[in-house]
Amino acid sequence: MAVPEQTPYIEHTGNGVTTSFALEFLCESKDHLIVLVDEIEPPIATWSLTGGNVVFTTAPASGSKITLQRNTPFSRTTDYQSYNNSFRPPAVNKDFDWIWLKLQELGVADWILGNRIDALKNYVDDRDDELRAYLMEEIRKQGVALDQLDEYYNYLMERLAQIAVDKGWDASFVTYSSLNQKQINDGLESVVNLMQITDPLDNMRVLVKSYNSDFGKGGGNFIFKKGDQAVPDNVYSFAGIGGVWYRHNWKNPDIYDAGIRADGTDETAKFKALIKAASSYFESTSISLRGKTVKITDFDIPSEIKLYNGVLDFSGSTKVLADNKYHNGFIIGANRNGDRLTNPNSAANYALLPRLKNVGFIKIGFKAPPPGTYNFSTDFIYLTKVDGFVFKHCYGTDTNSNRLFTIVGGNDGTVTTSDIDTFDTIDPINGWSSNIQVKYNKFNAGKNFGLNANGQYLIVPSFRLTGCEDIEVAHNNFKNFNFGSLIDAYCRNGSQHDNTCSIDDDVLDLWLSKTSRTAQGGMYVGQSAYNIDTKNNKLHNFIQLGIIYEGVSFGECSGNIVTMSNYAKTLALSLTTSRGIDLQPNIRQHPFTAVAGVQGLRIHNNLIKGYKTPLVTSGSYDWSLKDLDIHDNHLEGQNGNIAMTLSRCFDIRAHDNKLINGGLSLGQIKDSFINGNKVGSPSNYALYLTSAEKSGLSIFDNDFVVDSGPAIYNGTAAGSLIEISRGKIQAKDGTSSLIQNGSGVGKVTANGFSNGIATKRTLISQAVSLGAGARTVISIAYPGVKSGWMVRPQLQSLGDQWSANAIDLGIKAAAKNGSIDLLIRNEGAASVTSTFNILLEVESYLDNTFVN
């Protein structure tokens, strides 16, 4: 574009109301603008450049002087080449524009535009004697003779970016305090050199190459505020002689801005100063660790701060002491104002706590203290009352007894008295911590753990959320934690999906080596939580519990693969409890007895292998589970143990599941459908009916098959009636009865099923020779048929036999074990001697008497 004639400087006067002030000159970017209010540069976050106007977030005070001055950078970023199409009008125009803009700023545009280079020398000659003496003295100081000035003009053309605004001299001729302009433009070596400038001018700007002279990093542009009495933080602000130096247009803060060397020494104080300064200067920002490892003991993270790209080394920290271990970590929220002793989670304290907003850790590694440093589990991060937490692409090995983080909401003080209904959903009294993202992280707790005061190995969960909402835990890889994911009480609206969590065999040995040990599970969703999904996760070697829903309402558990190594399978058999998916009602809160039921869960398409009980509804509270849809799961148990237990539930649908190496147990259950399941067990029953109350059940189209022994155990209480229809009921050994009765049993009937042996329809050819009115009994071998079954015989071509030969035979049939008796009577007036085709149709049946 063309650059119009303009003065890139304007002043306004504030009235206490107006927030927008016009530039009236071109300015490409906010970064090319100097804004002063009463000669003081406000924080860059307090104003914006919009549509040719500077707009303040808060109106400057009445009578204040607002100065707007363009300051185009001394730079050209385009490298023109003949081969890459870079030499194009837009790019060239932009570079020329920047030259003219800079010339306007330097006050020498007339000389260049009029091709009047000689005017520079005439300008000097025309000055009064006093000015001439001053200039000559400056020339003498620089060691430059007058006859060298002509040569120097050409140099000036190449160095326009360094011509002084009001004098026209090259930077090497101009001095400020103890420095010449060339030194200032080229940059000082360190912040120490900056702080040592004697009598710096107000608003003087200086480039510093490095925080420390031997470092090469952490420098930048600085501006001096004369008379400023602010306490320097040695990150954004530094002590000067007669004032304070500030970073000018500070951007992209990193550890080098605080002079952090990341050399293995403790740099806690510098790191804390960096975080505090960045939080004060920026509305929201990310602080880079520049890929380095920073050794620290602790710090508080404020709102709107994220850390990324580096390692936080807490290996030497003993900050988390025994008297504050329950609500502290190496990192806590700055909303606690540094208080590590007061419990921030108590209802009264939580209500007064400011909300911590939008904090995060991205591509951050974590190093833990050695095992045994503490005799209790610790947290790297412990936050309370949070709105916005990001934990992505983080990593660590040998984190031992340290949870990655704990986040707590306002659930303390939520009263759950005994009169609360089992299926009520309850929210935390002081609300939730919100917007939690835990994604793409990879951690291995290692194989060395300390012991707690009870002598248990401190194998800990990867993280813990309590009273949180809007949660996503996804694509993580957590190894050798006792819980791969722990979404605890009073959480809602979340998903844990596509994670991989596992435990090594030798860590299982370590865990089992103690008689007393901490609980273990792949993924946990806790009491009074609701709308939490668990989908498409891979869990390996969590031999005690795979997926646990405790007192949870609503959610989907699907597509999960929960397995064990062969060695882990042997260990699982030694445990009292080994459950793949555990749906467990429980009391909501001590000392009250209100029960949190389990309801509204959709559990489908999961693969569960190796557990003593792959799927169970557990607990001891009557009718505490309802509205469950359990279907298309592959449940593979061990050694004929029960593969799926359904008890204390009503209004459920369990259908189209495949149970291998274990049967189906029905306990206290009513008003439910059990259909389409294929149950196969080597022994110990494919269907186990306990004595608990059962009513309103529809059990149909299931396969109950055992390799040996009875297929069904009838332990129902007297007065019960269980009806089973269709499907298959089979004892493959061919000798065992299909049902075994317990003592005091109720009535169980089954009909229309296949036993895997008997065909439902068979056509036989039978010779008959009977006189008129005579009858005979013929026994037909029929493998698999059992006493009590119904048999319907049909004489084929009945009408043709009568029409052609006046043959009228009556046939009756009765089933015995392995055969069918036919009673054939000649109902006609003449003798019959012929071979007839007879269709035998059988219908299976069993009950307490006809056990098959």
HUJOWO-V891939 format. One record per pair of residues at least 24 apart in sequence whose C-alpha atoms are under 6 Angstrom apart, sorted by the first residue. I is the first residue (numbers start at 0). J is the second residue. Records with the same first field share a line. If there is no record, write none. Layout:
I=J  J
This chain:
7=68  69
8=67  68
9=67
10=65  66
11=65
12=62  63  64  65
13=59  60  61  62  63
14=61  62
15=58  59  60  61
16=58
17=58
18=54  55  58
19=53  54
20=52  53
21=52
22=51  52
31=69  70  71
32=68  69  70
33=67  68
34=66  67
35=65  66
36=64  65
37=63  64
71=101
73=160
105=164
106=164
188=212
194=239
201=225
210=258
216=255
217=255  256
220=246  247
221=245  246  247
222=247
252=286
253=286  287  288
254=288
261=292  293
263=294
265=294  295
266=295
267=295
297=329  330
298=330
299=330  331  332  333
300=332  333
301=333
302=355  356  357  358
303=356  357  358
304=358
305=358  359  360
306=360
307=360  361  362  363
308=362  363
309=363
310=363  364  365
311=365
312=365  366
313=366  367
314=366  367  368
315=368
327=381
328=378  379  380  381
329=379
330=380
331=380  381  382
332=382
345=411
346=411  412
354=384  385
355=385
356=385  386  387
357=387  388
358=388
359=388  389  390
360=390
361=390  391  392  393
362=392  393
363=393
364=393  394  395
365=395
367=398
370=448  449
371=449
374=450  451
375=451
376=400  401
377=401
378=402  403  404
379=403  404
380=404
381=405
382=406
383=407
384=408  432
385=432
386=432  433  434
387=434  435
388=435
389=436
390=437
391=437  438  439  440
392=439  440
393=440
394=440  441  442
395=442
396=442  443  444
397=443  444  445
398=444
399=444  445  448
400=457  458  459
402=460  461  462
403=461  462
404=462
405=462  463  464
406=464
407=465  466
408=432  465  466  467
410=466
416=591
417=591  592  593
419=593
421=594  595  596
422=596
431=466  467
432=467
433=467  468  469
434=469  470
435=470
436=471
437=472
438=472  473  474  475
439=474  475
440=475
441=475  476  477
442=477
443=478
444=479
455=516
466=490
468=492
469=493
471=495
473=497  498
474=498
476=500
478=502
481=519
482=519  520  521
483=521  522
484=522
485=523
486=523  524
487=524  525
488=525  526  527  528
489=527  528
490=528
491=528  529  530
492=530  531
493=531
494=531  532  533
495=533
496=533  534  535  536
497=535  536
498=536
499=536  537  538
500=538
501=538  539  540
502=540
519=543
520=544  545
521=545  546
522=546
523=547
524=548
525=549
526=550  551
527=551
529=553
530=554
532=556
534=558  559
535=559
537=561
539=563
542=571  577
543=576  577
544=577  578  579
545=579  580
546=580
547=580  581
548=582
549=583  584
550=584  585  595  596  597
551=597
552=597  598  599
553=598  599  600
554=600
555=600  601
556=602
557=602  603  604  605
558=604  605
559=605
560=606
561=607
562=608
563=609
568=609
577=610  611
578=610  612  613
579=610  613  614
580=614
581=615
582=616
583=616  617  618
584=618
596=623  624
597=624
598=624  625  626
599=626  627
600=627
601=628
602=629
603=629  630  631  632
604=631  632
605=632
606=633
607=634
608=635
609=636
610=636
611=636  637  640
612=641  642
613=642
614=643
615=643  644
616=645  646
621=647
622=647  648
623=647
624=648
625=649  650
626=650  651
627=651
628=652
629=653
630=654  655  656
631=655  656
632=656
633=657
634=658
635=659  660
636=660  661
639=680  681  682  683
662=686
666=691
667=691  692  693
668=693
669=693  694  695  696
670=695  696
671=696
672=696  697
673=698
674=698  699  700  701
675=700  701
676=701
677=701  702
678=702  703
679=704  705
680=705
681=705  706
682=707  708
684=709  710  711
685=710  711
686=711
687=711  712
688=712  713  714  715
689=714  715
690=714  715  716
698=723
699=723  724  725
700=725  726
701=726
702=726  727  728
703=727  728
704=728  729  730
705=730
706=730  731  732
707=731  732
708=735
709=735  736  737  738
710=737  738
711=738
712=738  739
713=739  740  741
714=741  744
715=744  745
716=744  745
717=743  744  745
718=745
719=745  746
720=746  747
721=747
722=747  748  749
723=749
724=749  750  751
725=751  752
726=752
727=752  753  754
728=754
729=754  755
736=850  851
737=850  851
738=850
747=846
748=845  846
749=844  845
750=843  844
751=842  843
752=843
756=783
757=782  783  784
759=840  841
760=839  840
761=838  839
762=837  838
763=836  837
764=835  836
765=834  835
766=833  834
767=832  833  834
768=831  832
769=830  831
770=830
771=825  827  828  829  830
772=825  826
773=824  825
774=823  824
775=822  823
776=821  822
777=820  821
778=819  820
779=818  819
780=818
781=817  818
782=817
783=817
784=816  817
785=815  816  851
786=814  815  816
787=849
788=814  842  843  844
789=841  842
790=840  841
791=839  840
792=838  839
793=837  838
794=837
795=836  837
